[in-house]
Amino acid sequence: MTYSIVARCPTTGAMGVAVQTHWFNVGATVPMIEPGVGAVATQSVTSRDTGRAVLSGVRGGANVADALANASKVDDQWDMRQVGVVDWAGNSATHTGSRCVPHAGGVTANGVACQANFMEREGVPDAMLNAWADNSSLDMADRLLAALLGAETKGGDIRGRQSAAILVFDTDASLVDPLFDLRVDDHPDPLVELARLVRLAHAYRRANKGDAYVAAGDNAAATDEYKAAMTLAPGSDELAFWHGLVLAESGDVGEAQRLVAKAYDSRPQMRQLVSRLRDAGWVDLDGETLEILTQA
């Protein structure tokens, strides 16, 4: 029903899981990551309990192979289960139960486990592994996406596509929030939509950095971040609006006027927001600049 990749980036140490299936809401069931412990995907017949059992074994000191073996003892559907696991050190293992629907199988390499079932034809896990290896220069989320796209070169899921997800955590185990947690729950082409969301996520990460620079009083650095965000997501009226406000504070009122006008084209009510932001102390605009922006 599914193909997935569980991986650790050897350069950054980031951990991630990516998955696609012809079933609703796969991101809620298949990928699991515990910072400082490892990452796991359970599929064919998904089970969060099995995923937790595998991670519990790793957390307790078991190697990944033993963690799978121990999980099998408490899983009454182990012969229908498919599991991939990578621990925080990059050790990997995969399991395909004897009753998983063919074509079904998995492959591993250092820091990565790929598995698939209901494959249109054999070779999907190898195609994912090859795509992972061939795209080592990419950001973790983009590299996981490349692996999912690699699966499609071999036909992917025999039933087609419906939902997909990417989950990524930073190498710092003290950070309990994910770097990326993106889900496409129901879509005729979920990988195309997931790729759009990955790009948008990159854009908003740059915008968030811009916000931090604004708070620190570094508008020059903030402008660079917002500009990068706009390059990644040129159609975002929201990013255009905030970029415009930063430029206005920096004195580039003409470009600021152009950007906020773009936002107003989609939602005229946002004209009111500039004054409200100034009154709340979010932006520092003189009366002339305020008038220019509200009349853009």
C-alpha positions as CSV (number, residue, x, y, z in Angstrom):
1,M,0.0,0.0,0.0
2,T,3.0,2.3,0.5
3,Y,6.6,3.2,-0.1
4,S,8.7,5.0,2.4
5,I,12.3,6.1,3.2
6,V,13.7,6.5,6.7
7,A,17.1,8.3,6.8
8,R,19.8,10.1,8.6
9,C,21.8,12.8,6.8
10,P,25.5,11.9,7.2
11,T,26.4,15.6,6.9
12,T,24.0,17.4,9.1
13,G,22.8,14.5,11.3
14,A,19.1,15.4,10.6
15,M,16.7,12.5,10.7
16,G,13.7,12.2,8.4
17,V,10.9,10.0,7.1
18,A,9.1,10.4,3.8
19,V,6.2,8.3,2.6
20,Q,3.6,8.1,-0.2
21,T,0.6,5.8,-0.5
22,H,-2.8,5.3,-2.1
23,W,-4.6,5.8,1.2
24,F,-5.9,8.8,3.1
25,N,-3.8,10.7,5.6
26,V,-0.6,8.6,5.6
27,G,1.4,11.3,7.5
28,A,-0.7,10.6,10.6
29,T,0.2,6.9,10.8
30,V,3.5,5.9,9.1
31,P,6.3,8.3,10.0
32,M,7.6,8.5,13.6
33,I,10.7,10.2,15.0
34,E,11.9,10.4,18.5
35,P,14.8,13.0,18.9
36,G,18.0,11.4,20.2
37,V,16.6,7.9,19.5
38,G,15.7,7.3,15.9
39,A,13.1,7.2,13.2
40,V,10.7,4.5,12.1
41,A,8.1,3.9,9.4
42,T,5.4,1.2,9.8
43,Q,3.3,0.3,6.8
44,S,1.5,-2.4,4.8
45,V,-0.6,-2.5,7.9
46,T,0.4,0.5,9.8
47,S,0.8,0.4,13.6
48,R,1.9,3.3,15.9
49,D,2.2,0.8,18.7
50,T,4.7,-1.2,16.6
51,G,6.6,2.0,15.8
52,R,6.7,2.9,19.5
53,A,7.9,-0.6,20.4
54,V,10.8,-0.3,17.9
55,L,11.8,3.1,19.2
56,S,11.5,1.9,22.8
57,G,13.9,-0.9,22.0
58,V,16.4,1.5,20.5
59,R,16.0,3.9,23.4
60,G,16.7,1.0,25.8
61,G,20.0,0.2,24.1
62,A,19.0,-2.5,21.5
63,N,20.6,-2.3,18.1
64,V,18.1,-1.8,15.3
65,A,17.9,-5.4,14.2
66,D,17.2,-6.5,17.8
67,A,14.7,-3.7,18.2
68,L,12.8,-5.1,15.2
69,A,13.0,-8.6,16.6
70,N,11.8,-7.6,20.0
71,A,8.9,-5.6,18.4
72,S,7.9,-8.7,16.5
73,K,7.2,-10.5,19.8
74,V,4.4,-8.1,20.7
75,D,3.0,-7.6,17.2
76,D,0.3,-10.1,16.3
77,Q,0.3,-8.9,12.7
78,W,4.1,-9.0,12.2
79,D,3.8,-11.2,9.1
80,M,1.7,-8.4,7.4
81,R,3.9,-5.6,8.7
82,Q,6.6,-3.7,6.9
83,V,9.0,-1.6,9.0
84,G,12.0,0.6,8.4
85,V,14.1,2.0,11.2
86,V,17.3,4.1,11.5
87,D,18.7,5.0,14.9
88,W,20.3,8.4,15.8
89,A,23.8,7.0,15.0
90,G,22.7,6.0,11.5
91,N,22.3,2.3,11.9
92,S,19.5,0.9,9.7
93,A,17.2,-2.1,9.3
94,T,14.1,-3.1,7.5
95,H,11.5,-5.8,7.7
96,T,9.0,-7.1,5.2
97,G,6.5,-9.6,6.5
98,S,5.7,-12.8,4.6
99,R,2.1,-11.8,4.0
100,C,2.9,-8.3,2.6
101,V,1.4,-8.0,-0.8
102,P,3.9,-8.3,-3.7
103,H,5.7,-6.8,-5.0
104,A,7.1,-6.0,-1.6
105,G,10.5,-5.6,-0.1
106,G,13.1,-3.3,1.4
107,V,16.8,-2.3,1.2
108,T,19.2,-0.6,3.6
109,A,22.5,1.2,3.4
110,N,24.4,3.3,5.9
111,G,21.9,5.7,7.5
112,V,18.9,4.7,5.3
113,A,16.1,2.2,5.0
114,C,13.7,2.0,2.0
115,Q,10.7,-0.2,1.8
116,A,7.6,-0.7,-0.4
117,N,4.7,-3.0,-0.9
118,F,1.9,-3.2,-3.5
119,M,4.6,-2.2,-5.9
120,E,3.6,-2.1,-9.6
121,R,6.9,-3.9,-10.3
122,E,10.0,-4.8,-8.4
123,G,12.8,-2.3,-7.8
124,V,11.0,0.6,-6.0
125,P,13.2,0.4,-2.8
126,D,16.4,0.3,-4.9
127,A,15.2,3.3,-7.0
128,M,14.5,5.2,-3.8
129,L,17.9,4.3,-2.4
130,N,19.6,5.4,-5.6
131,A,17.8,8.7,-5.7
132,W,18.8,9.3,-2.1
133,A,22.4,8.6,-2.9
134,D,22.4,10.7,-6.1
135,N,21.0,13.8,-4.3
136,S,23.4,14.1,-1.4
137,S,23.9,17.8,-2.0
138,L,20.2,18.6,-1.3
139,D,18.6,19.8,1.9
140,M,17.2,16.9,3.9
141,A,13.5,17.6,3.0
142,D,14.4,18.0,-0.7
143,R,16.5,14.8,-0.6
144,L,13.7,12.8,0.9
145,L,11.3,14.2,-1.7
146,A,13.8,13.1,-4.4
147,A,13.7,9.6,-3.0
148,L,9.9,9.5,-3.3
149,L,10.1,10.7,-6.8
150,G,12.6,8.0,-7.5
151,A,10.1,5.4,-6.5
152,E,7.8,6.6,-9.3
153,T,10.4,5.8,-11.9
154,K,9.7,2.2,-11.2
155,G,5.9,2.6,-11.1
156,G,5.4,3.2,-7.4
157,D,2.2,1.9,-5.8
158,I,0.2,-0.3,-8.2
159,R,-3.0,1.5,-7.1
160,G,-1.7,5.0,-7.8
161,R,-1.2,7.9,-5.4
162,Q,-3.3,9.7,-2.8
163,S,-1.4,11.0,0.2
164,A,2.2,11.8,1.1
165,A,4.2,13.2,4.0
166,I,7.7,14.4,5.1
167,L,8.8,14.6,8.7
168,V,12.3,15.9,9.6
169,F,14.0,16.6,12.9
170,D,17.3,18.4,13.5
171,T,20.4,16.6,14.7
172,D,20.1,18.4,18.1
173,A,18.1,16.0,20.2
174,S,17.1,18.7,22.6
175,L,14.9,20.3,19.9
176,V,11.6,18.6,20.3
177,D,9.8,20.4,17.4
178,P,10.3,19.2,13.8
179,L,12.1,21.2,11.1
180,F,9.5,19.9,8.6
181,D,6.2,18.3,9.3
182,L,4.4,18.4,5.9
183,R,1.3,16.3,4.9
184,V,-0.8,16.0,1.8
185,D,-3.8,14.0,3.1
186,D,-5.8,13.6,-0.1
187,H,-4.7,14.7,-3.6
188,P,-4.7,13.3,-7.1
189,D,-0.9,14.0,-7.3
190,P,0.4,14.2,-3.8
191,L,4.0,14.3,-4.7
192,V,3.6,17.4,-6.8
193,E,1.7,19.0,-4.0
194,L,4.3,17.9,-1.4
195,A,7.0,19.4,-3.5
196,R,5.1,22.7,-3.5
197,L,4.7,22.6,0.3
198,V,8.4,21.8,0.7
199,R,9.4,24.8,-1.3
200,L,6.9,27.0,0.6
201,A,8.2,25.7,3.9
202,H,11.7,26.7,2.9
203,A,10.3,30.2,2.0
204,Y,8.6,30.6,5.3
205,R,11.7,29.4,7.2
206,R,13.6,32.3,5.6
207,A,10.8,34.7,6.4
208,N,10.9,33.5,10.0
209,K,14.6,34.3,10.1
210,G,13.7,37.7,8.7
211,D,11.2,38.2,11.6
212,A,14.0,37.4,14.1
213,Y,16.3,39.9,12.5
214,V,13.5,42.5,12.6
215,A,13.1,41.8,16.4
216,A,16.8,42.3,16.8
217,G,16.8,45.6,14.9
218,D,18.7,44.3,11.9
219,N,16.6,45.4,9.0
220,A,19.3,44.8,6.4
221,A,19.6,41.1,7.3
222,A,15.8,40.9,7.5
223,T,15.5,42.3,4.0
224,D,17.9,39.7,2.7
225,E,15.8,36.9,4.3
226,Y,12.5,38.2,3.0
227,K,14.0,38.6,-0.4
228,A,15.1,35.0,-0.4
229,A,11.7,33.9,0.8
230,M,10.0,35.8,-2.0
231,T,12.3,34.1,-4.5
232,L,11.2,30.7,-3.2
233,A,7.5,31.7,-3.1
234,P,7.0,34.6,-5.6
235,G,3.2,34.1,-5.6
236,S,2.8,34.6,-1.8
237,D,0.9,37.8,-1.1
238,E,1.5,37.3,2.6
239,L,5.3,37.3,2.2
240,A,5.1,40.2,-0.2
241,F,3.2,42.2,2.5
242,W,5.7,41.6,5.3
243,H,8.7,42.1,3.0
244,G,7.1,45.5,1.9
245,L,6.8,46.6,5.5
246,V,10.5,45.8,6.3
247,L,11.5,47.7,3.2
248,A,9.4,50.7,4.2
249,E,11.1,50.8,7.6
250,S,14.4,50.7,5.8
251,G,13.5,53.7,3.6
252,D,12.7,51.9,0.3
253,V,9.1,53.2,0.2
254,G,8.7,52.8,-3.5
255,E,9.4,49.0,-3.6
256,A,7.5,48.7,-0.3
257,Q,4.5,50.3,-2.0
258,R,4.7,47.9,-4.9
259,L,4.8,44.8,-2.6
260,V,2.0,45.8,-0.3
261,A,-0.2,46.7,-3.3
262,K,0.3,43.1,-4.5
263,A,-1.2,41.9,-1.2
264,Y,-4.1,44.3,-1.4
265,D,-4.9,43.0,-4.9
266,S,-5.8,39.6,-3.3
267,R,-7.3,41.0,-0.1
268,P,-8.1,44.8,0.0
269,Q,-8.9,44.6,3.8
270,M,-5.1,44.3,4.4
271,R,-4.9,48.1,3.9
272,Q,-6.3,48.4,7.4
273,L,-3.6,46.2,8.8
274,V,-0.7,48.6,8.2
275,S,-2.2,51.2,10.6
276,R,-3.1,48.6,13.2
277,L,0.5,47.2,13.1
278,R,1.9,50.7,13.6
279,D,-0.5,51.4,16.5
280,A,0.5,48.1,18.1
281,G,4.2,48.9,17.8
282,W,5.0,46.2,15.3
283,V,6.3,48.6,12.7
284,D,7.9,52.1,12.9
285,L,6.4,54.2,10.1
286,D,6.1,58.0,9.9
287,G,2.8,59.5,8.9
288,E,3.8,60.1,5.3
289,T,5.0,56.5,4.8
290,L,1.9,55.2,6.4
291,E,-0.3,57.2,4.0
292,I,1.7,56.0,1.0
293,L,1.3,52.3,2.0
294,T,-2.3,52.5,2.9
295,Q,-3.1,54.2,-0.4
296,A,-1.0,51.9,-2.6
